[in-house]
Amino acid sequence: MIKVRSFLLLLFVFICAASFSQSKKVWIEIADNAYAKKDYATASVYYAKVLDDTTVLKNYVLPYEAQIVNLKMKSLFKVPELAMSKRKDSTNTVKENVTAGSKYDFIMYRLAQSYRLNYDYKHAVEQFKKCVERKIYPDAPYYYGLSLMALKRYQEALKVFDDYTNAKSGSDSLLKVAVKKQSSCYFAMDTLAGKKLVKVKLMDTLVFNRGTTSFAPMYYLGNNKLIFTSARKGGVVTDPEKQDSRYYCDLYYTTLDDTIWQRPINFGRPVNTSLHEGAAVFTPEEVMLFTRWSDNNRNESFIYMARTLDGRFYEAMKLGTNINIPGYKSQQPFVSANGKILYFSSNRPGGKGGFDLWMAPINENGFIGSAQNIAGPVNTAGDEITPFYHDLSNTLYYSSNGLAGIGGFDVFKSSLNVDDSAYQAPINMNTPVNSSKDDAYFIMERLGTKGFFASDRVDCPGGHCYKIFEFLNEPIIFSVEGVVFDNETNEPIPNALVTIRDVHDGEEPFFLVTNEKGEYSTPLKPNLEFFMKAQKNKYFGSAASIATKGLTTSSVIVQDFFLGKIPAGDIEIEGIEYDFNKFTLRPKSMEILDKIVEVLKINDNLSIELSAHTDARGNDAYNMKLSQGRAQSCVDYMISKGIAANRIIAHGYGETKPIIPEAEINKMVPKSEEFEAAHQKNRRTAFKVVGESKINIINKTK
């Protein structure tokens, strides 16, 4: 009887063990299939169960049901940061670089990667540390370092990357990237040492951040209305019995009423469907462009267009192959304020690697041309996503993981030189906009005082989800300062008057007086263009133009002035020409007189005499009449250009004031070059200052 019982007990144990072993095979199969489909949350659950069936209960809380957990929003809009080129296959899965190891090591490494790719960095760090200690996968330290960076443990990550690069046993492509990541660690530690005056706040959960995820804020017909993407209850689904709207992205909009954002409204059908819709923008013609994708094929996403009529949408149309290429992702459209350029992110062929930013022209009929990779330093071998072009400052904002940053995707800006259409070197936006996690979908209002972005920096179930944040920029302060100098001596001029005027006359002009060192300074209002001039009695004034329009960062504009002393005698106006024996001004003369007009407008305290002279040939009376007529022609022209008649006197001197006396000319060979040049020098037009009112602020304000 005892033997029978022992046999039955052994048989029971054997059956249980076989059953348990069979269960683990099923778990591995489920995990491998989920991993291949990029459903990393489900993969991590079952790989963990294989290693220890209690692990998931101890350390991991499932945010959603396994069959729909693959919604993880971030992975829909980025390529996981894996190795470059040969380190990726067509599905962007990790190709494990392995020396020799057991199935246990394989599952452990897959579990670590699943945690990382599901943005559960806390568990990824724990698991990668074990992989590094076992020394089976040479590239495990690289991913260990990435996960440490995501947790802001930059000093530890720096050590891990240093050991990895010194060992030189990893993949060549990852070793190169690891060197850049070391720079990122230094950059992050240096950045975090300083405090920024930008204020960032998480938006409320009633309007923006309700549901499982919210991202892609975008201004819609002004600064008081926003479109955004969210997965939440009440979304559009086809079969409510089988589909849960909490895990399907839809497009919403909300309106700012005074200081309160109102209840968001789902755009509804036909824009939103039972697929995922997100990252939308409206053109100036109120045509919506947005991204649509499906869980059934994570290797594709496309940009769609939805036209409106009387506030109602037509059925959305997928853009052509000039923008969307089957088998690739085109997403996150943005249209410039003038409606002439479409920007978007894509991993289509022809880029520098991963996702790049692309642009395509839009003609006056709304036709979108062929996409071109944005040239210059914007795109990298990593991923560039979520473009936003700020027209006022000619600056492109976007997110990248291919440049030195704080961790994950960081927001960068690159200014466009409109003269040569070249982008400048990207600048990291730093904290608090950027964090150790992923930060993207940056937008900014026209004047640059505030804006929105999305980030996964806040912990949420499953370790990753985008939330919408608002930022308020540090106060943008503009000022102008400078020194007024004597043009000949370079000595400063004290008590000079500096006038600053809004060129569009929207603001009252204001006046400054230089101190004993010739210095002046004053604050300036934003988004304006200014005309400036400096004046001082016995000097000709000088003018300049400056602008705060288009500036999005605090700036001190330096504008110096150099004033020339007013001479006592005539100032020849070279190049004035008339028709032969006539008073008529030639076009070239008018161009020259326009410059004198500008001098008089700047020096509005001066009165002048404009004189005309002839040579000694011809009748004296006729020459006097001719010169008076020519001087009057100049004066009449200048009065027509806005110079007050009481500020300018016409005086013809005929041949009475020659520069070269007639006696000297008569000594020259008649009709020689020297002879003709002397007569030409005497035939001149000039002006001299004959009146000067005192310059002071009281006179300016009358």
C-alpha positions, 0 to 999 in steps of 0.5 A, a space after each residue: 500500500 505504501 509503495 502504491 501511495 509513493 508511486 501515485 505521489 511521484 506520478 502526481 508530481 511528474 504530471 504537475 511538473 510536465 503540466 508546469 513545463 507545458 505551461 511555460 512553453 505556452 507562456 514563452 510562445 505567447 511572449 515571443 509572439 507579443 514581442 514580434 508584434 511589438 506588444 512589449 507589455 504583454 511580452 514582459 508579463 509572460 517572460 516574467 512568468 516564465 522566469 518566476 511565476 510570482 514575479 508579475 504579482 510582486 513587481 508588475 501591475 497590469 494597466 490593461 487587459 493583455 489583449 489590448 495592452 499593446 495600445 501603449 501610445 508612445 510606441 505608435 509614434 517612435 521607433 524604439 531606440 535600438 541599434 542603427 542600420 544593421 542592428 535593426 531588421 524590417 520590423 525594428 526588433 532587437 537583433 540580440 548580439 550574444 556570445 553563448 548562453 542558455 534559454 534562461 539568459 535569452 528570456 532574461 534579456 528579452 524581458 529586460 528589452 520588453 520592459 525598456 521598450 514598454 518604458 518601464 525603466 525601473 524594471 528594465 534597470 533591474 533586469 539589465 543589471 542582471 544581464 550585464 552581470 552574466 556577461 552573455 549579451 555584449 550589448 546589454 550595458 548599452 541598454 542598461 545605460 539608456 534605462 539609467 538615463 531615463 531614471 535621471 541616474 546620469 552618473 551611473 549611466 556614464 560609468 556603464 557607457 564608459 565600461 561598455 566603450 572601453 570593453 569594445 566587445 559590443 556592436 560597432 554601431 552601438 559603440 559609436 552611439 554610446 560615445 554620444 550618450 556619454 556626452 548626453 549624460 554630461 550635458 544633462 548633469 550640467 543642465 540640471 545644475 542650473 535653474 530655469 525660469 520657465 514654469 511647467 505645469 501638468 494640465 488638468 485631468 478633467 479636460 486634457 489628461 483624462 483617460 489612458 493617454 493625451 498628447 499632440 496639442 495643436 493650436 486651432 484657429 487661434 490661441 484660444 482653441 486647441 486640438 489634441 489626441 486622447 484615448 478615453 471613455 466615450 471615443 468612437 468605436 465600431 463594436 462597443 462589445 469588443 472595443 474599449 474606447 479607452 484604448 483607441 486614440 481620437 481627436 478632440 478640441 477644447 476652447 478657452 473661455 476667459 481662463 478656463 478650458 471648456 469640456 473637450 469635444 470629440 470631432 466624431 465621424 468621419 474624422 474619428 473611426 474605430 482605428 487610431 487618429 491623432 496629431 492633427 493640424 488645420 491649414 489656413 483654409 481649415 483643412 484638417 491633416 492628421 495621422 491614422 494608424 491601426 494596431 493590426 500593422 504597427 509598421 505603417 501609419 499615414 497622413 490623411 486629409 479631411 476637408 470641411 464645408 459649413 463646419 462639417 467634415 467630408 470623408 477623410 482621404 489618405 494623401 498620395 505616395 508623395 507623402 505616404 509610402 506603404 510599409 513605412 510611417 508618415 505622421 505628425 503633420 504640421 502646416 506653416 502659418 501661410 499654408 505653403 509648407 507641410 512638415 511631417 516625420 517619417 521613416 521613409 527611404 532617403 533619410 539619414 536614419 530612423 525617423 527624419 523630418 520632411 517637408 513638402 510644398 503646398 500650392 495655391 490650390 492646396 495640392 501637396 508636392 513631393 516630400 524633401 528631406 530637411 537639409 542641414 543639421 536637423 536630421 540625424 542617424 537617430 529619430 526626429 519627430 513632431 515638427 512645429 515651425 514658429 513663423 514669427 521667429 523662423 524657428 523649427 521646433 522638434 524632438 530628437 533622440 539623435 543629439 546630446 540631450 537629457 534623456 529619451 526624446 528631447 525638444 530642440 530648436 533650429 533657426 532658419 536663415 531665410 536668406 539662404 534657407 539654411 537651418 542653424 545648429 539645433 539647440 536643446 531646450 533644456 529643463 524644465 521642458 526636457 526631462 529624463 523621459 520623452 518630451 515631444 509635440 512642442 508648440 508655442 503661441 505667436 509671441 512665445 510667452 507660453 505653449 504646450 508639449 507632451 511628456 511621459 515624465 509622470 508615472 502612470 500604470 505600466 510605466 509609460 503614457 503621454 500627458 499634456 503640459 503647459 509651459 510659461 516662458 520666463 519673462 521675455 525682456 527687450 532693451 536697446 542701448 548704445 553710445 552716441 559718438 563724434 564721427 571724426 574724433 570718436 569721442 562720446 557726445 553727452 546730452 544728445 537726443 535719441 528718438 525711438 518711434 514705432 514705424 507703424 505708429 501704434 505706440 507713442 514715440 519716446 525720447 532719451 538723452 545721453 549721459 556724460 559718457 554719451 550712453 543711453 538705454 531703455 526697455 522695448 516692447 515686444 513684436 514691434 519695429 522701431 525707427 531710431 535717430 540721434 541728434 545734437 545741435 551743430 551735428 547732422 543726425 543719424 538714423 537706424 532701424 531695429 526690431 523686437 518682432 520675431 524675437 522669442 528670447 530676451 535680447 539686448 540690442 546694441 545700437 551706436 550712432 556716429 554724428 558728423 559736424 555740420 560744416 560752415 560752407 556749401 556741401 556739394 551734391 554730386 551727380 545732379 544732372 539736368 537736360 541741356 539748357 533746361 531746368 528739368 531734373 533727370 531720373 538719376 538726379 531725383 535718386 540723389 535728391 531722395 537722399 537729401 530728403 532723408 537727411 532733412 527728415 532725420 534732421 527736422 531741426 535744420 533749414 537749408 539753402 539749396 543752390 545751383 551754379 553754372 560755369 562762366 560760358 554764356 550770358 551772365 543774365 541767362 546763367 543766373 536765370 538758368 541756375 535759379 530755375 534748376 535750384 527751384 526744380 530741386 526744391 520743388 521736388 523735395 517739397 513734393 517728397 514731404 519737406 516743408 517749404 519754409 525749411 528749404 530755400 532755392 538760390 541760383 548763383 549763376 557763375 558768381 561763385 566758381 570753385 575754379 576762377 575763370 582766370 585759371 581756366 583761361 590758362 588751360 588748353 581750350 576744350 582739353 580734358 582739364 579745361 572741360 573738367 574745370 567747367 564741370 566742377 563749377 556747374 554744381 548743385 550744393 546745399 548749406 545749413 542756414 538755420 538750426 532750432 534747438 533740439 530738446 524733448 519739449 520741442 519734440 512733444 509739441 
